[in-house]
Amino acid sequence: MASRPTTSIISPTGQVLSRAVTFQFALDPNAHQQILFAKCAGARRYTVNHHLARVKANLDARSTEREVLSESGDPCEPSTPSLSWAAFSFINEFNAWKNGESEDSLLNDDGTRGLAWRHELPGDVFECASVDAARSLENFSASRRGERSGTPVGFPRFQAKGKVTPSFRLRNRATSGQVPSSQPIRFTDPAHLRLPRFGPVKLFGPTRKVRRMIDAGRFHVYSATLTQRAGRWTVSLTGVAAELHQAERCRTNRHAVPVGVDRGITSLAVAADANGVPFESFEGVKTLKQAQRTLKAANQTLARTTPGSQGRQRARSRLAKTHRKVANTRRHLVHQASRALVDRAQVLVIEDLYVAGMVRNRHLARSISDAAMGELSRQLLYKARWHGVEVRVVDRYFPSSKTCSGCGGVKSDLDLSTRTYSCGVCGLVIDPTSTRPSTWPVGGPRSPQQ
């Protein structure tokens, strides 16, 4: 899967690493490691809340002083200095606070100052949490100034146990020229990943591809993010990798004619080229719909349990596992579809759908969410960039569904309840959910680029 872009580095073997990549594995930690994982996730929440509380108190104090000064007519600035929201400032402040070097550090029962349990966990947990807090505040500040696109972002919420996903991050702290066998985060054998302060942790799934890339100098790990979902810990190894081989990026057997991809609910995606020839069709994702009976029974069982009991914990675990299976199945199907399209087509054309607005329709929200329209678009974009495939994104207001592929006329009164397209100009009738060649018109379905 893709990660955020980063700068290029040179590996010991001379490879230029510029492709942002993340590999994810499921973990099988022992009892001691599970306890340490939970402590690290709690330490991250503690650190983030510490910074948010400091910033909120500072903003409230300065706001109160401004109100007093405005009532008195004094144009002076508040006497309380503003805090720096930079990541380095947060790291330095929290390190001094937890080590007992600040005036407001905690005073322990034995007379020492600072966090008494700070030495039990890796220092990266606190520093990476400080960076995350600074990043969330930066998004809030940019949104308030109008410099951030998308939905406005408010002040970050405080993280409460049980209401946020347990997660923490560890940095590799290795240079690009360091031997992989001596790096803090490394594979000790095909089934174990060594993490700082945790030792070797057992993994599920094959690791041969990642280990070969690391040994060949084609992948450098920047960090490892550990996350617990539905009672299972996973690790995401984020870093930079070398570009794919030139033969992979310039395949000669790809379809040269531009291919339009139409995402939908009945079918995950239906693709046809500019000449109207059906290219590929993928069955719709119905994992959530198929799991409704199981989810209903799990929710009813959860509702009958006593809050705080062990039975309630087991019921919540069963419900979470069902949701996890649905999400994993959906993600697997979308990965298969996106990879097949990228492998076979040279030019892909997709529509810029407003998925966030579409799910506001309460009648279609469940089906649209289960169709994974946004995830398919995201995967197509980064996989196409890796494999040298051109992607053309059509404006969301282009009337692709209302345009007749036979005469080019636009039907303005087409609504969601219409399942069969009937052109009032040339009389062409098309079933958009069908992918049989006999149902396509002579001119073929009109692709978005036409």
C-alpha positions in Angstrom: 0.0 0.0 0.0 1.1 3.6 -0.5 2.3 6.1 2.0 3.0 9.8 2.1 5.7 11.0 -0.3 9.2 11.4 1.0 12.7 12.4 -0.2 14.9 10.1 -2.2 17.8 8.3 -0.6 20.6 6.1 -1.9 20.9 2.5 -0.6 24.2 0.8 0.1 23.8 -1.1 -3.2 23.5 2.2 -5.1 19.7 2.0 -5.5 17.7 5.2 -5.6 14.9 4.8 -3.1 12.1 7.3 -3.9 8.8 5.2 -3.9 6.9 5.6 -0.7 5.7 2.1 0.4 4.1 0.5 3.5 4.0 -3.2 4.2 1.5 -4.5 6.8 1.7 -7.7 8.8 -0.4 -9.2 11.6 1.5 -9.9 14.8 1.4 -12.8 17.3 3.0 -11.3 20.4 3.6 -13.2 23.6 1.9 -12.2 26.9 4.8 -9.9 28.0 4.9 -8.1 24.6 1.1 -7.6 24.6 1.4 -5.9 28.0 4.2 -3.6 26.7 2.2 -2.8 23.5 -0.8 -1.8 25.6 1.5 0.4 27.8 3.0 2.1 24.7 -0.4 2.8 23.3 -1.4 4.3 26.7 1.8 6.4 26.8 1.0 7.8 23.4 -2.5 8.9 24.5 -1.0 10.4 27.6 1.6 12.4 25.6 -0.9 13.7 23.1 -3.3 14.7 25.8 -0.5 16.5 27.7 0.3 18.7 24.7 -3.3 19.4 23.9 -4.0 20.4 27.5 -1.1 22.8 27.5 -2.1 24.4 24.2 -5.7 24.7 25.2 -4.9 26.3 28.6 -2.6 28.7 26.8 -5.2 29.6 24.2 -7.9 30.1 26.9 -5.7 32.3 29.0 -4.7 34.5 26.1 -8.4 34.7 24.9 -9.5 35.8 28.4 -6.8 38.4 28.6 -7.8 39.8 25.2 -11.4 40.1 26.3 -10.3 42.0 29.4 -8.1 44.3 27.4 -10.7 45.0 24.8 -13.3 46.0 27.5 -10.8 48.4 29.0 -9.8 49.8 25.6 -6.1 48.8 26.0 -4.6 47.8 22.7 -1.8 45.9 24.3 -1.1 42.2 23.6 -1.8 39.6 26.3 0.9 39.2 28.9 0.7 35.4 28.6 3.2 34.3 25.9 2.0 32.0 23.1 3.3 28.5 22.9 5.2 27.1 20.0 3.4 24.3 18.2 6.5 23.0 16.4 7.3 19.3 16.8 10.8 19.9 18.1 9.4 22.3 20.8 6.9 19.6 21.9 9.6 17.0 22.0 12.0 19.1 24.1 9.2 20.2 26.4 7.9 16.8 27.1 11.3 15.2 27.5 12.2 17.8 30.1 8.8 17.4 31.8 8.9 13.6 32.0 12.6 13.6 33.1 11.8 15.9 36.0 13.8 18.8 34.6 10.8 21.2 34.4 9.3 23.3 37.3 5.9 21.7 36.7 7.2 18.1 36.5 5.3 15.5 38.6 6.5 14.9 42.1 6.5 11.2 43.0 6.0 9.7 46.5 9.7 8.9 46.8 10.7 12.5 46.3 11.8 12.1 42.7 10.4 14.2 39.9 9.1 13.2 36.4 7.3 10.1 35.2 8.2 7.1 37.3 7.5 4.6 34.5 9.3 6.5 31.6 12.2 4.0 31.5 9.9 1.0 31.0 9.0 2.1 27.4 11.0 3.2 24.3 11.6 6.9 24.1 10.4 6.9 20.5 6.8 6.4 21.8 6.8 9.8 23.5 8.7 11.6 20.7 6.5 10.3 17.9 3.4 11.1 19.9 4.7 14.7 20.3 5.1 14.9 16.5 1.5 13.6 16.0 0.1 16.2 18.4 2.1 19.0 16.6 0.8 17.7 13.2 -2.9 17.7 14.4 -2.5 21.3 15.8 -0.9 22.4 12.5 -3.9 21.1 10.6 -6.2 22.9 12.9 -4.2 26.1 12.5 -4.1 25.8 8.7 -7.9 25.1 8.6 -8.6 28.1 10.8 -6.6 30.4 8.4 -8.3 28.9 5.4 -5.1 27.4 4.0 -6.3 23.8 4.2 -8.6 22.3 1.6 -11.4 20.0 2.4 -13.7 19.9 5.5 -12.8 22.4 8.2 -10.8 20.9 11.0 -11.5 21.8 14.6 -9.3 21.7 17.7 -8.0 18.1 18.2 -10.0 16.0 20.5 -8.5 14.6 23.7 -7.9 10.8 23.4 -9.7 8.6 25.8 -9.0 5.0 26.5 -11.5 2.7 24.8 -12.6 5.5 22.4 -9.5 5.7 20.2 -7.7 2.9 18.3 -4.6 1.8 20.4 -1.6 2.7 18.3 2.0 3.9 18.6 5.0 4.4 16.3 8.7 3.5 16.5 11.4 5.0 14.4 14.1 2.8 12.8 16.9 5.3 13.6 19.1 3.8 11.0 21.0 5.6 8.2 20.5 4.6 4.6 24.0 3.2 4.4 23.7 1.0 7.6 23.7 -2.8 7.1 20.1 -4.2 7.4 21.3 -6.8 9.9 22.3 -4.1 12.4 19.3 -1.8 12.1 17.0 -1.5 15.2 14.0 -2.7 13.2 14.9 -5.8 11.2 13.8 -9.3 10.3 15.7 -11.9 12.4 14.2 -14.8 10.5 11.2 -15.4 8.1 8.7 -15.4 11.0 10.1 -12.7 13.4 10.5 -9.0 13.3 12.8 -7.4 15.9 11.5 -4.1 17.5 13.5 -1.9 19.9 12.9 -2.8 23.5 10.4 -5.6 22.5 12.8 -8.2 21.0 11.7 -10.5 18.2 7.9 -10.5 17.6 6.3 -13.3 15.7 4.6 -12.4 12.4 1.7 -13.9 10.4 2.0 -14.3 6.6 4.9 -14.5 4.2 7.8 -12.0 4.6 10.0 -13.2 1.7 9.3 -10.3 -0.6 10.1 -7.6 2.0 13.2 -9.4 3.3 14.6 -9.8 -0.2 14.0 -6.1 -1.0 15.8 -5.1 2.2 18.7 -7.4 1.6 19.1 -6.2 -2.0 19.0 -2.5 -0.8 15.7 -1.9 -2.6 13.7 -1.0 0.6 14.6 1.1 3.6 12.4 1.1 6.7 11.7 4.5 8.2 9.3 3.5 11.0 7.0 0.8 12.3 3.5 1.7 13.4 1.8 -0.9 15.7 -2.0 -0.8 15.8 -4.6 -2.9 17.6 -7.9 -3.5 15.8 -10.5 -6.1 16.9 -8.1 -7.6 19.4 -5.3 -8.2 16.9 -2.0 -6.2 16.7 -0.7 -5.3 13.3 2.6 -3.6 12.3 3.0 -1.3 9.3 6.6 -0.9 8.0 6.8 2.4 6.3 9.7 3.5 4.2 11.0 4.1 0.7 11.6 1.6 -2.1 13.3 1.6 -5.5 11.2 2.1 -8.6 9.8 -0.9 -10.3 11.8 -2.5 -13.1 11.6 -0.7 -16.5 10.0 -3.8 -18.1 7.2 -3.6 -15.6 6.7 0.2 -16.1 6.7 -0.1 -19.9 4.8 -3.2 -20.7 4.1 -3.8 -24.4 1.1 -6.0 -23.9 -1.1 -3.4 -22.2 -4.3 -2.2 -23.9 -3.3 0.9 -25.8 -6.8 2.4 -26.2 -7.9 4.5 -23.2 -10.1 2.6 -20.8 -12.9 4.2 -18.9 -13.7 2.8 -15.4 -17.2 3.2 -14.0 -17.6 2.5 -10.3 -20.9 1.4 -9.0 -22.9 -0.6 -6.4 -24.2 -3.6 -8.4 -20.7 -4.0 -9.9 -17.5 -2.9 -8.2 -16.2 -1.5 -11.5 -17.1 -1.9 -15.2 -14.5 -0.9 -17.7 -14.7 -0.4 -21.5 -12.3 1.2 -23.9 -13.0 4.3 -26.0 -14.2 2.1 -28.9 -17.0 0.6 -26.8 -15.4 -2.8 -26.4 -16.0 -4.2 -22.9 -12.7 -4.4 -21.2 -13.2 -5.9 -17.7 -16.0 -6.2 -15.1 -15.6 -6.9 -11.4 -18.3 -8.3 -9.2 -19.7 -5.8 -6.6 -18.4 -5.9 -3.1 -21.2 -7.3 -0.9 -19.3 -8.3 2.2 -21.2 -6.0 4.5 -24.5 -7.0 3.1 -23.7 -10.7 3.4 -22.6 -10.3 7.0 -25.7 -8.5 8.2 -27.3 -11.6 9.8 -24.1 -12.3 11.7 -23.7 -8.7 12.7 -27.3 -8.5 13.9 -26.9 -11.5 16.1 -23.6 -10.2 17.5 -25.1 -6.8 18.3 -28.1 -8.4 20.0 -25.8 -10.6 22.1 -23.8 -7.5 23.0 -27.0 -5.6 24.0 -28.0 -8.4 26.4 -24.7 -8.4 28.4 -24.0 -6.4 31.6 -21.8 -3.4 31.2 -18.3 -4.0 32.6 -18.7 -7.8 32.7 -16.4 -10.3 31.1 -19.2 -11.5 28.9 -19.6 -8.0 27.5 -15.9 -8.0 26.6 -16.2 -11.3 24.8 -19.3 -10.1 22.9 -17.5 -6.9 21.8 -14.6 -9.0 20.7 -16.8 -11.2 18.5 -18.5 -8.2 17.0 -15.2 -6.5 16.3 -13.8 -9.7 14.6 -16.8 -9.8 12.3 -16.3 -6.2 11.3 -12.6 -6.9 10.8 -13.3 -9.9 8.5 -15.7 -7.7 6.4 -13.1 -4.9 6.1 -10.3 -7.3 5.1 -12.4 -9.1 2.5 -13.5 -5.8 1.0 -9.9 -4.6 0.9 -8.7 -7.8 -0.7 -11.3 -7.6 -3.5 -10.5 -3.9 -4.2 -6.7 -4.8 -4.4 -7.4 -7.5 -6.9 -9.5 -5.2 -9.1 -7.1 -2.3 -9.0 -4.1 -4.5 -9.8 -5.9 -6.1 -12.7 -6.8 -2.8 -14.3 -3.3 -1.4 -13.9 -1.7 -4.5 -15.3 -3.9 -4.6 -18.5 -4.5 -0.9 -19.4 -2.1 1.8 -20.4 -4.5 4.7 -19.9 -7.2 4.7 -17.3 -10.0 7.2 -17.0 -12.0 7.5 -13.8 -14.6 10.0 -12.5 -14.0 12.3 -9.6 -16.9 11.1 -7.5 -17.9 13.0 -4.3 -18.2 9.9 -2.2 -18.4 11.9 1.1 -21.5 13.6 -0.2 -23.0 10.4 -1.7 -23.0 8.6 1.7 -25.2 11.4 3.1 -28.1 9.7 1.3 -29.3 7.5 4.1 -31.0 5.1 1.6 -27.7 4.4 -0.2 -25.1 5.1 2.5 -24.6 1.4 3.4 -24.3 0.2 -0.2 -22.0 3.0 -1.2 -19.7 2.4 1.8 -19.7 -1.3 1.0 -18.8 -0.6 -2.6 -15.5 1.0 -1.5 -15.6 3.6 -4.3 -13.1 5.9 -2.7 -10.7 3.1 -1.8 -10.7 1.8 -5.4 -9.8 5.3 -6.7 -7.0 5.7 -4.2 -5.4 2.4 -5.1 -5.7 3.0 -8.8 -3.9 6.4 -8.4 -0.8 5.1 -6.5 -0.6 1.8 -8.3 -0.8 3.5 -11.7 2.0 5.8 -10.7 4.2 2.8 -9.7 3.5 0.9 -12.9 3.8 3.8 -15.3 0.1 3.9 -16.2 -1.6 7.2 -17.1 -4.7 8.1 -15.1 -7.1 10.8 -16.3 -9.5 12.1 -13.7 -12.8 13.5 -15.2 -14.6 16.3 -13.5 -17.4 15.1 -11.2 -19.9 17.3 -13.0 -19.3 15.7 -16.4 -22.6 14.1 -17.5 -21.1 10.7 -18.2 -24.2 8.7 -17.1 -26.6 11.0 -18.9 -24.8 11.0 -22.2 -26.1 8.6 -24.9 -23.3 6.5 -26.4 -25.3 6.2 -29.7 -26.0 9.8 -30.6 -24.2 11.8 -27.9 -27.4 13.4 -26.6 -27.6 14.3 -22.9 -30.6 13.3 -20.9 -31.1 15.9 -18.2 -34.0 14.2 -16.3 -32.0 11.0 -15.4 -32.4 10.2 -11.6 -31.2 7.5 -9.3 -34.4 5.4 -9.6 -33.8 4.9 -13.4 -32.0 1.6 -13.8 -32.3 1.3 -17.6 -31.1 4.1 -19.9 -33.5 5.1 -22.6 -32.5 7.8 -25.1 -35.3 10.1 -26.2 -33.5 11.1 -29.3 -32.3 7.9 -31.0 -34.3 5.4 -29.0 -31.3 3.5 -27.7 -32.0 1.4 -24.6 -29.0 0.3 -22.4 -28.9 -1.6 -19.2 -25.9 0.0 -17.5 -25.5 -2.9 -15.0 -25.0 -5.5 -17.8 -21.5 -6.3 -19.2 -22.5 -8.7 -22.0 -21.2 -7.6 -25.4 -24.7 -8.0 -26.9 -26.2 -5.4 -24.7 -23.7 -2.7 -25.7 -24.7 -0.4 -28.7 -22.8 -0.5 -31.9 -20.8 2.6 -31.0 -20.1 1.2 -27.5 -20.6 2.9 -24.2 -19.4 6.5 -24.2 -16.2 6.7 -22.2 -15.6 9.8 -20.0 -12.8 11.0 -22.2 -15.1 11.2 -25.3 
